[in-house]
Every structure is written in structure tokens, then in C-alpha cells.
Amino acid sequence: MKLELPTLNPVARISLGLVALLLSLLMAADLAFGLIPDRAELARQVRQQISESLAVQVATLIQSGDMKTLQLTLAEVRGRNKALRSVAVRQDGVGVVAQAGDHAASWHPPEDGSSTLSQLRVPVLSDGKPWGEVELAFHSVLPETVVEWLTYPTLLALLCIGLGSFLAFYLYLRRVLEYLDPAKAIPDRVRTAFDTLAEGVMVLDKQGRVVLANKALRSFHPAAQEDMTGRPVAELTWLVEGFHVTPEHPYPWVRAMERRTNSDDETLEIARPGEEEPLRAIVGCSPILDGHGRLRGCLVNFADVTMLHRINDQLLGTLVDLEASKEEIRRQNEELHRLATRDPMTGCLNRRAFFGAADPLYAELQAAGEEVCCIMTDIDHFKSFNDRYGHAVGDLVIKSVAKCLGTDLREVDMLCRYGGEEFCIMLPRATPEQAFDVAERLRALIESNAGAAIRDIPGIRITSSFGVASIRNGAKDPAELIDQADNALYQSKQTGRNRVSLWAGERSVGADAGVPESAHH
């Protein structure tokens, strides 16, 4: 079993780096300006004063011949100075005549007869002639044991400064970095909206770090269940191992951000533990630019096509074995097309297929100067169905509303499940008046029939709000037209729900439920 060592969190690592920098600056300042007192120099001055003073006293006592007082003086000097290990008076040609302390064990002078900080010699004169010397053996200026080092003032000061500054840096950075946490850059309502999407979505910043990963993407692999926020996407091995990357062909999000354009769709295979079949996804990347055209990040979407590949594999096996299965192949191809273009719950167009058809149609009608309108609708109080009856009933509500919406449309009209409980309808060659009437009929149909279709919950009431927008208001593309219809839908929500509003530029006009309004013309 591999033993994993604990790792410091980013705040602690930054704090340690700052402490090391602070201590380095203090040491550099000490070298330049002498901030920390030189203990060796202080010791040299003190020991010089002691030795000179003692030498004068010894000379006086020797001249008087008072050896008893000399011995007491040496003992007293040693007792007053804890740094003094031993002291002795040595007469030339005679040897030690008086000492205090174990001088034989402590006295180890240099062979050249000089003095050091711990081994001092002071000559003694008698009647102006050399008589001998005073020998003083001091403890070393620097600590000699672990205990002495631990109590060494300079080291204690550095330890206190280091520990104190680490705690200060850590507490400050932990507070400050809360405001820089990428996980808090996306509001909860935006995260919730992304989680309703069937496709996997990842938002990266311009450094390639994960800002957001929606619920669908987190279901791709067990490792994706961990919090990916703030991590470089290149560190997500379960994801990036499926890309074939070369210096000329980097990751698709890198290409999209470098070129400031959408990257081509790329197929990705993700190996999943415990499963023989990999997850297959089509990856598309779009750069995120601000209002000034500056790069802010990248939006990466993952369309799970595992089921499509599985069906394709089955088809290939069938083609090899059975020549008579052409009709089955055609049916399965239709199923493939339906899976690729239709929402699995409602059978409505999904967003990819909807925009794939709406963009060229809108451009054609716009160039020909013809009419086109958009209807946006949203189920009123949908969350209350989930909360009160459960998600299974919520799914039945969505299916019932989708069925009502599809019963009163032309073949040329396009119905799309736009997201969650929201639907979008594109009406080519329809005037605003006609689109308004269609929306009103659909609203009434949902109010009268959608609830009755859910027989498990008798008396359940289902209504929807509608917003209508026309090309007459100057929308340049389907996305802008949908945005205008969505604003009208918002107006319906704000004015009581279960109603239709028509986008009229800066404001929307509409009618209460069941009461058409002629002013919308």
C-alpha cells in the first residue's frame, strides 16, 4: 500500500514562501546595516575588561606576596562570571601558583602563544619585569549543545519572527483569497441553469483553469465528482488522455483561445473504470470575449454520443451478417437522427438541431424581406410541481405541455425544448398578429388540457407564459430574436403569468389570459 504524505494547502505554501522571503530580507539587512548585535564582539570587549582588571589585581597581590588573597580573588572572579570556566596565575619557570576551577581540563591555548575569545593570556609584570601571566578559560561564544542552540537569543528571535509572520500571513491570505476563489466567480443561479443542460459544459479562464463544470460533465467519470474548480484542465488526466495532442495540434480550447474563433468539433473517448465501453463525446470550444474583444476564457461543451456509437457498431455488425436488413438499417438511421436532433423526453428539437435549421432559414427570410416570428414559453411555477409531487410528476408536466404545444403548429414551424421547462417556437412567414394568435391558442390549450392529461394527480392546474417577437423589431439573427421573445416572456411573468406578451422594442404589450388585446398591433 502506497503511503501518501500530507500536502500543504496553497495558502500555507504561499505563507511559507513569504516567511522565507522576510527572513532573507532581515539577514540581508543585518549584513548591510548590522541590525543584530555582534555577540562575538560584545564578548571580546567584556572579556578584555575582565582580564585586564584581573591582571592589575594579580600584579598588586604578587608584589605584596598575599597568595591567600590572590586565591580568593580568583575564586570570586570566576563565581561572578558564568562564562568563565577557569582562571589561573602561572609564574615563569615555576608553573601554576593559584587557580580557580578545573584549569587543567579547560586550558587549551593555541600553540603559537596567542589568545582567543575562549583562551586568554594576560602578562603580569613585577617591578617592571615579566613575572608570568594570568590565564582565563572561557566558554565558547557560540552554543555548543542542542539545548544551548535552542535557547540562543538570535535563533529564538528568528523563530519568533518566522512563526509570528507565518500566522499573520496565513490568516490574512486565507481571508483575502476567499474573494479570489474561482468557485465563487459564478453565481448559483447560473450554475443551476448550466446543470439543467443535457450536454456537459466546462467554463475555463484564459489560463486554462476550470471555473465551472456542470452536472452532466461531472457524471462522465468518477474522478469528475471531485471539485475541479481552480484546477488547470491539463491536470484532469481522465479527460485530457482522450485527446491526441501534438505541438502543431494542441487541445481544442487552446486553439480556440489562440485563434479567438470556435474550434472544429472533435471526438473524444473517455475510459471509465469498471466499464468495457468508453464514453464518447463530441467536443466543441468557443472563446469568451468581453465587450472590447479581450479574451476572458473559453466555453467547452461535450455532447455525449456514446449511444450513437453503440448503435453504429450494432449497425456495422448487422451489415456484415445480413444483407436483407436494409429496412432495419434505415429505421435505425432514423432513430440515430432522432436521437441526435430530438430531446429524448419530449421529442421536440434539441438546441443544436434547432439552431442548425433556424440560422440558414432566418438568413433566407431576412434576405427576401419576409416575415418570421419567435415564441418563447415557460411553464408557470414549475419548481412547485417538483417540490410537491416529485421529479417524476415534473417530467409528466413537461411532456404534457410539449404535446399541447405541438398540436397547433404547421409543418414548417419549429418547436424546440430550449432548456428545462422552457420551449421556443420559430414561425417562418408569420406576422406578429398571427404569431400572437398562435401563442394565445397554445396558452389556452395548455390551461385546459395539460393538467387533465396527468391522471395520477386529479385537479392539477398547469399554465404557461408566452413571449412573442418579430423580425420587424430589427433582430439580426435568431439568437437576438429569441432574446427579444424571452424579454417579452419575462414581461408576462412579471405581470401575473398565464398570458401572452409581444415584444415592441423597449416594452412589451400583451393580453391577460383569455382576453386578447387589440393594442398589440
N, C-alpha and C positions, 0 to 999 in steps of 0.2 A: 504494500500500500504506500503510495507516494505521500510524503509529508509536505504539506503546503505551509510555508511560512507566512505569518500575518504581514499584510502590507499597510503602509500608512495611507490615509486618505489625502487627496490633493491639498487640502488646507494645511495639514500638518507638514507635508513636504515643502510647501511654499514657505511656511513659518520657519522651518529648519534652515532653509536657504537664506532667509533674511537674517536669522541669528548669526549664521556663519559670516555673512557679509558685514554685519555690525561688529562682530569681534575682530574681523580682519581690519576694518577701519580703525578700531581702537588701538590695535597693535601697531598699525602704520603711524597713527598719530603719536603713539608713545615713542617710536623710533625717531620721529621728526621733532617732537616738542618735549619729550621726557615727562609725559603725564604721570607715569607710575614711578614713585621714588626708587632710586637705585639702592637696594638693601646692602649690596656689597660695599658701596662707597660709604654708606652710613656706618656699617660695621667697622670698616677700616678706620674712620675718624674716632669712633668711640674706643676701639681697642688701642689706638695710638695714644690717646689721652690716658687710658688706664695704665699702659705700660710705662709711659714717661713719668707719670706721677709716682708709680710704684718704684721706679728706678731711683728717683730722688730720695724717697724714704729709705730704701735699702742702703744707699750710699751713706746716708746720715747715721743709720744704726750700725753699720760696719765700722765706721770711723770711731763710734763710741764703744764698740765691742759688745753691744747689748744683743746677744744672739737669741735670748729668750723672747724679747720684744719683737725681734725680726720674725721668729716663727709665728707668733701671734698675729703679726701684721699680715703675713702671707695667708694664714687661715681666714682672717677677716675679709681680705680682698676676694678670696675665692668664694666665700659664703655670700658676699654681696652681688657677685656676678655669676648668674646661672649659666652663661655661655662659656665660662672659664672652667675647663676640665681639670687643669693642674697648673701649679706655678712653683718654680724652684729658683734658688740662688746658687750659681756654680762659680767656685773660685778657681782661677787658672792654676793648673798643676796640682790641685787638691781634689776637686770634684764637687758634688752637691753638698752644701753645708746647711741648707734649710729648704724645706718643701712643704707644699700643701696639696693633697690629692695624690693619686697613683701616677706620679710623674714618669716613671719608667715605662708604663704602658701607653701613656698619652703622648710622650715626646718623641716625634719622628721628624726631625728637621731636614731640610734639603742638604745634600752632601756638599754643596758649594759654600755653605755657611751663611746663606741669605735667609731672610724672613719671608713668611707667607701670612695670609689672613688668619690661618689657624695655628701657625707655629712662629711665634715672635721672639726675637732676641733683642735685648737692650743692654749695651755695655755699661759696666759700673766702674767708676774711677775712684781711686783712693789717693789722696794727696797729689792729685793731678796725674797719676799714673794708672794704666789699666790694671784692674784688680780681678775682674771676672765679668759675669753677665747675669741678667735676670731672664729666665726662660718661661714663657707663658704659652700653654697649650689650650687653644680654644676649640669649641665645637665648630663644625663646618657651617658656613653661612647658608648654604642650600640644604633642604631637608635630606635626610639620609635613609629614612624608613617610609613605608607606605602611610603610616599614621601621621608622620610629620608632613608628608606631602598633602594629605587630606586636610590638615589644619594650616597649611601655608597661606598667609593672607592674600597674596596676589592671585593664587589659584581659586581661593574662596570667592574673591571679588569677581573673577571672570565667570565662575559657576553661577553666582547670584545674578549677574547681569544677563548671562545666557538664558537661565531658566525664567527670569522675570520677563525678558524681552520675548521669549518664545510664547509664554502665556498671553502677553499683550497682543502680539502679532496674531496668534491663533484665534483669540476671541474677536479681534477686530475683523480679520479676514472672513471668519465664519459668518459674521453679521453682514459684511459688505457683499460677499459672494452669493448670498441669498437673492440679492436683486439682480445678479448676473446669471442665475440658474436658467439654462435653456429650457428646462421643463416648465418654467413659468412664463415663457415668452408667448405661448399660445393660450388664449382664453379657453375655459372649459366648454363654452358653448360651441366654439369652433372645433374642439376635439370631438364633441358629441356628434356634430354634423359629419365629420370625416368618418366616424365609426359607423354611420348608417350606410356608407358606400359598400357595395359588394366587392369592388376591386381593392387590392392592397394599395395603400398610399403612404409614401415617406416624403417628408419635407427636410431638406438639407440646407445648412447655411453655406456661405461661399467658401468656407474652409473644409467642407465635406463632412461636417458633424451632423448627427441626427437631431433635428428639432422636434419632429413629430413622427410617430408611426401609428397608423390606425389599427382598429381591432382585426380587420381582415388580414393585414400583413402579419400581425402577431400570431395568427393561427397557422402560418406557413411552416413553422419549425418549433420544436420545444425550446430551443435556445432563444427564440424570439420573444418568449414570455418574460424574459428579464427586461429591466428598464434599459432601453437603448439610448435614452436622451443624453445628449452631450458627447456620445462616443463617436469617434471617426468611423464612417461607414466601412472603410477599408479594414477595420478590426473585426467586422462581423463575418467571420470565416464561413459560417453556414450559408451566407448569402453570396459573398464575392467569389467563392470557389467555383461557382457555376458559370462564371464569365471567362471567356477566352481573351485574355488581355495581353497586348504587346505594346512596346513603346510607340508604335505607329497607330495602335488601336486601343486607347485607354478605356476605362469604364465609361458607359454611356453618359452618366451625369457629368463626368469630367469634360467630355466632348461638348455636351450641351452648354456648360458654363463657359468653356473656352470660346466657342463659336457664337454664343448668345442666340442660338436657334434650337428648335426642337430636334432631338436626335431621332434617327430611324428606329422603328420598333425592333427589339432584339429578343430572341428566345432564350430563356433561362431554365436550367434544370437544377432543382434543389433536392439533394439526397436527405431523406428523413430516416432517423434511426428506427429500426424495427419494421420498416416497410420496404418491400422489394421495388415498388414503382416510385420513381422520383416525382416531385411536384413540378409541373411545367407551367411556366408563366411567360407572357409577352410583356416586355419592359419598355416603357416609353418615358422620356425625360423632357421636361420643359424648363428653361431658365426662368428665374423670378427676377424681374427688373423693377426698380422704383420709377417714380414719375419723371426722373431725369435720365433714365436709361442706364442707371448704375446697377451692377449685378448685386443681388441680395441673397441668392441661394438657388435651389433647384427643386422642382416638384417631380418625384419619381412615382409612376403608377405601375402596378403589377396586376395584369389580367390573368387569372388562373384558368388555364386551358387544359388542365390535366384530363378532364373528362373528354374533351375534344380529341386529344391524342389517343386516349384509350379507345375511343370509338373508331378512330382512324386505323389503329392497329388491328382492331377486330375486322374492319373492312378489308384490309390487306390480306389477312388470313382467309377471308371468305372468297376474295377474288382468285386466290391461288387454288382453292379447293373446288369451288362451284362456279361454273360458267353461267348457270341458269339463275344466278342470284342478282341479276341486274335490277330487278324491281326492288328487291330489298336494299340494294346499294343506293338506289335513288331515294328510297324512303329515309334511309339513314343519313344521306346527304342533306335531305330537307331538315331532318332533326338537328344535324350539325348546324345548319344555317339558322334554324330557330334558336338553338342554344346560344349561338354567337350573337344574335341580334335581338333576342327577346328576353324580357325579365322572367325568370323561372316561376315566380309566384303568380303574376297577373297575366302573362302573355303579351303585355304591352312592349313596345320597342324599348331597348335599353338606351342609355345616353350615347354610347359610342355609335350605335346604328342610327339613332335619331339625328345626331349632328352630321353623320356621314351622308344622310339623304337631304337634310334641311339646308346645308350650306350651298350645294350646287343649285337646288331648287330656288332658294331665295335670290341667288345671283341672277338666275334666268328671269325670274319675275321682275326683279328690280330693273334689269336692263331693258325689259319690254314695257316698263311703266305699268305693270299690272298690280292688282291688289294682293295682299297677303296679310293675314292676321294671326295672332297668337293668343291662346287662352292658358292661363296658369290657374290651377285649382289645388286646394289643400283641405284635407278632412278636418273639420272643426273639432277641437278638444280631443284629438286622437290619443294623447297620452292618458286621458282618463279611462279609455277602454282597456288599455294595457294594465293600468293600475287596479282597476276594479274587477275585470274579468280574466286577466292574464293575457300573455302574448299570443296564445292560440286564437282567442277571440279577436285580438287586434289584427291578426293575419286574415281572418274571415272578413273583417270590416274592409280592409284594403282590397281584397278580391271582389267583394260585393260592389264597392264604389267603382272599381275598374270595369266591371261588367256593365254597370249603368252608363259609364262614360262612352263605352264602345258601341252602344246600341243605336245612337242617333247621329252617326258620323258618315260622311261619304267615303268612298274607296280611296279618294285622293288625299283625304285628311290623314294626318299622322298623330297617333296617340303614344305618348312616352311616359313611362314611370320615371320621373325626374329624380326622385330620391326620397326614401322613407314613405311618408303619406302624401307626397306632392306629385302632381301629374302635369304634363304640358301637352297641349294640342296645337298643331300647326294647320291653319286653314288656308290653302292656296286659293287665289281668285275669289276671296270672300271679302265683302265690305265690312266696315266696323259695325254697321247696323245688323248685318246678317250674323256676324260673329257674336254680337251681344245677344241676339235671339237664341243662337245655339247654346250659349252659356246659360241663359235663363232656363231653357228647356232641360238641360242637363242638371241644373241645380234642383229644379222641381222634381225631376225623375229620381234623383238620389234621395231627396227628402221623403218621397212617397214609397219608394221600392227597396232602397238599400237595407233599411232596418228589417223589413219584413222577410228578406231573404235569409236572415240569420235566425233559424227556427229554434236554436238552442237557447236563445236569450229573448223570450217574448217581450214585446214592448220596447225594445232598444231603439233609440232615435239617432239617426245618422244624418248629418248635414255637411255641406261643403261650401267654402267661399271661393269666389272666382274673380279673376282679374283679366281684362281684355286689353290688347294693344294692337295698333295697326301700323303698317309701313308708312302711312301718311304722316306720322309724327317724326319721320326722318331717321329711323334706325338704320345704321349702316350694314348690319349683319344680323343673323339670327340671335346671337348672344345678346346684342343690345335690345332687340325686340323682346326677347324673353325677360330681360331685366325690367323693361317698361311694364310688361304684363305682371311681373312679380310685384312691382310698386303698386299697381292697381289692386292686386290681391291683398297686399298689406293694408290698403285703404279699406277693403271690405272687412278685414279682420278688425281694424280699429273702430269701424262704425257698427259693429254688432254681429258680424259673421252671418253665414247663410244668405249671402247676397252677391250680386254681380256689380263690379265697378269697371269703368272704361278709362284707360289712361288718356289724359288730354293735356299732355305737356307737364306743367308744374303741378297740376292737381288731377284728381280722378273724379269722374262723375259716375253715378250708378243708380241703382234702384233697390228698395227694400225687398226682402223675399216675397215673391208673388206679386209685386206691384211694379210693373215696368215704368220707366221714366222716359218720356219723350225728349227731355232736355239733353240727353246724351248725343243727339245728332249735332 
